[in-house]
Amino acid sequence: MEIQKRILVDEDDKPIAVQIDVATFSKIESVLEDYALGQLIAEVAEDDILDLKAAKAYCEGLSEEHPCGG
């Protein structure tokens, strides 16, 4: 993906900022969110999986402020 950008410079011609259009920013943001979600999924992929009985026991142990499914 080619990113069209404008480099903003100070009075000494030193780069101080980059300006991109909103559509490009949205694409970059989406890619970063997808990457982060993928990393999170990979991180928890090896966590233990509860069977129904264990899940219900876990749920019952939660506080009333955070009930499971109701």
C-alpha positions, -999 to +999 in steps of 0.1 A: +000+000+000+014+033-010+008+061+015+004+096+002+017+119+029+026+155+036+057+161+057+053+192+079+086+210+087+095+237+112+112+270+103+146+251+101+132+226+076+133+198+102+104+173+099+080+177+128+048+159+116+032+138+089-002+144+075-023+116+058-059+115+046-086+100+067-092+070+045-055+060+047-056+065+084-086+043+087-069+015+067-038+017+089-059+017+120-078-014+108-046-032+100-032-025+134-063-036+152-065-068+132-028-075+140-033-069+177-064-091+177-044-118+160-016-115+185-042-118+214-058-149+198-024-165+194-015-157+230-046-174+245-048-202+219-030-226+243-051-217+274-071-244+289-106-250+275-133-256+300-160-283+295-196-273+302-195-285+339-163-267+346-176-235+328-208-235+349-187-240+381-165-211+371-195-189+363-212-197+396-180-186+414-181-151+398-195-122+418-231-111+412-218-080+396-205-100+366-230-129+361-227-153+332-255-151+308-283-146+331 
